[in-house]
Amino acid sequence: MEGHPLDTPTPRDDRWRTIRTYVRRETRLTPAQKRALETLLPLYGLDPTQPLDPVKVFGRRAPLVMEVGMGDGENLLWQARQHPDRDFLGVEVYRPGVGKFLRAVHQAGLQNVRVYVADVRDVLERALPDASLDEVQIFFPDPWPKKRHHKRRLVAAPFLVLLARKMKPGAVLHLATDWPDYAEQMLEALTNAPFFENLAPEGGFHPTAAVRRFPTKYERRARAQGRNVYDLLFRRVGALTFPREDLDD
């Protein structure tokens, strides 16, 4: 069936690697955003082609949290302020949002945040060491609502295999969306993944996980339009690494 998460190509399939999972909704950079990218990205930005050494980057050993598709960074900024004992990675392709976020981070004097302006798949494949992440957050990813575009949705079986390799055993994966069919697809993909277990007390969507994140403009807009928001909270389980056949099937 089209769109079934377990029917999509595996991470070693070139089709999956070349499918675009996002749209660059670029607006014109404001002068302030342009200055921030020019002056602050060298301070807070990371190269997705270079292996990451978190201790070297942050100057300490601390839990490492990654937010995928951070947008303007509202949640990531809030998280970094709320948890100074953690280090945070933001991944985003939308440059105006990154520029706005960099200004806010610099003005707040936060030292526990770094940013990748890149496709998250490149970051996972080329920069992050295996078993390095303590938490991954993916909030309101592009829903690709048309059925023929469902193959472009990020959260599906091949991505979860790649992501799990980069998460420590016991690490938490937190997702949220306001699209019911995408929520069901994510739930099915995670339920069928042997390397994740559901932390919802009754299974299904998590009833209270929303308190762990900041209500960004995407959520506020969805709720203002009368749409429900679905949170999923899963834990990485199983062996530290996967046999190669898990990626080759």
N, C-alpha and C positions, 0 to 999 in steps of 0.2 A: 504494500500500500504506500502511495506517495506520501512523504513526510514522516514516515515511521522512523523514530530515532535509531533503531537497530538496523535499518536497511541502508543507512548512509555510509559512505566510504570510510575506511579506517585512516588514521593519521599518516600512514605511509603511502596512501593513494594520492597521486598528484591532483586528481580532481578536487579532493577536499582542500588541498593546500591552495588552490587557485580560485576557489569560490569566494567572492567578496561578501563578507558578513556585515558590512556597515556601508553607509553612504556618507560621503564628506559633505555635510550640510554647511559649507563654509559661508559665512557672512564676511563683509569687509572688516578687516582689523581696525579697531580704533587706534589712534596714536598711542594711547597708554598701553594697549595690548601689544602693539608692535614693539614698543620700548621694552616691555616686560620680557617678551620672547628674545629680544636681542641681548638684554643685559642680565636677565635672571635665569634663563634656560641654561646657560653655561654653569650656573651655580647649583641648580636643582635638577637639571636634566641628566638622564643616563643614556648611554649608547646601547641600543638593542642588539648590536652585532658583537658586543664584548661580554665575556662571562662576568657575572656579578659576584663580587665579594662583599656581602653585607657588612661584615666587621670593618673592612677598609672604608666603605662608603659612609657608614654611620658612626664609626669609631667606638662600637660596643657590640656586645651580643645581647640581642633582645628579640622577642617575638616579632615575626615579619608578616605583615598583612598587605595584601594586594587588592586594590579595587580596579575592576575591569570596566572601561567605559565610564570614567568619572564625570564626564560632562564639564560643568563649570567648577566642579570640585567641592560643592557644598557639603556633601557627606564626608568626604575625605578630610576637609578642613576641620569639621566638627570632631571626627574621630581622632585626629592628631592632637587636638586640644584636650579632649576627654581622656586620652590614654598616652600621656607622655612617656610611659614605660614601654611603649611599642614603637616599632618603626614601620613606615607605610610607603608603599609603592602605588602610584597612580598610573594607569595606562589609558591613553586617549589619543584619537587622531584629529579631533576638532581643535584647531589651533587658537581660535578666539577664546574658547573656554579655557584652554591651558594658560593663555596670557592673563586672563582674569584671575585664575587660580594662583598663578605665580605671584602676582601683586599681593594677594591676600596672605599668602604664606610668608612672604618677605616682611610685610607690615606687622604680622603677628610674631615674627622672630622665631618661627618653628624650625627646628633642626632635625626633626624626625620624619621628614617627607622628601621623597624624590619622585621624578616623573619620567615616564617613557612616552614620547610622541611617536607612536608606532602601532602596528597591528599586534594584538596580544599574542597571536600565534607565533610571530617572529620573536617576541620577548620570551615566550615559554621555550621555544625550540633552540634559541641561540644564546640567551642571556642567563636564564635562571638555572641554578644547579638543581639536580634531582633532590627531592625531600628537603626543600628549603623554606616552604611557606607554612605558616601556622594558621592562616585564615585567608580565604578568598571571598570577595564580595562582588556580585554582579547584579546591579540594580537597574531595572527598566532597560534591558538591552533592546536593540531595534527589533520590533515584533515581526517585521516582514509579513503583513497581514494577508496578502494575496496567496492563495494556495500554491500557485506555481513558483512562488518565491520562498516557500517554507524551507527549501534546501539551503537557503542562505542564513537561516537562524543559527546563531553561535552555539547555543547550549543544546548539543546533541551528542550522541555516543562517541564519535571520533574525538571531539574536543574534550570530553570528560576523561577519556583515556590519557590524553596528553596532560591535562591539568592534574590528574591524580598522581602522575609521576613526579610532579613538582611539589606536591604537598606531603608534609610529614604525616606519619601514622598518628591519628587523633586530631589532625587539623580539621577546621570547620569550613564548610562551604555554605554561604548564605546568598540566596537569590530572591529577587522580587520582580513581579511584573503585574501589569493591570490588564493583560490580554488573556482571557480565560483559556483559549485553546493552546496558547503557548505555555501557560502554567501547567496544563495537563500534559503537554508534550515533555516539559522539563521533568515533571514528577515521574512520568513513565520511564524516561531515560535514566534518571537517577535510581529509581527502584530496581531497574534491570541491571544496573552496574554493580558487580560484586564487590567493588572497592569503596562503596559508600553505604552508610546506613542512615536511615531517617531518624532525626531527633525529635520529631513531633510526637507528643505523648500518645495520640491516637492514630498515628500514621497520617499520611496525606500532607496537607499544608499546615504550617506551624501557626498556632493561634496567637502567640505573643512575641514572635521574633522581630516584629516591626520596631520594638523599643530599642533594638540594638543599632538602629540606623537613624540618620537624620531625614526628615520628610522633605525631599528636594522639590524643585519646581515641577518636575515630571509627575511626582505623586500628588502634589497639591492640585495640579491641573486635572489629573485623572479623577480624583475624589470630587472636585468641583463639578465635573461632568457626570457624576453619579456612577462611576465605575469602581468596582471592588479591586483591592490590591491583594495579591497572593504571595505569601512569603514561604520559602522552603529553606529548611535548615538541616544539613546533612553532615555526617562525620566521615572522614577518610579512615578506612579500616583495611586490614590485610597486610600483606608483605610490604616491605619498604620499597621494593622494585618489582616490576613485572617481567615474566619471561618474555623473550623477544616474540614468540608466537602470538602474544596478545596484541601486538601491533601489526602483525603480518597477515592475520586471517582475512 
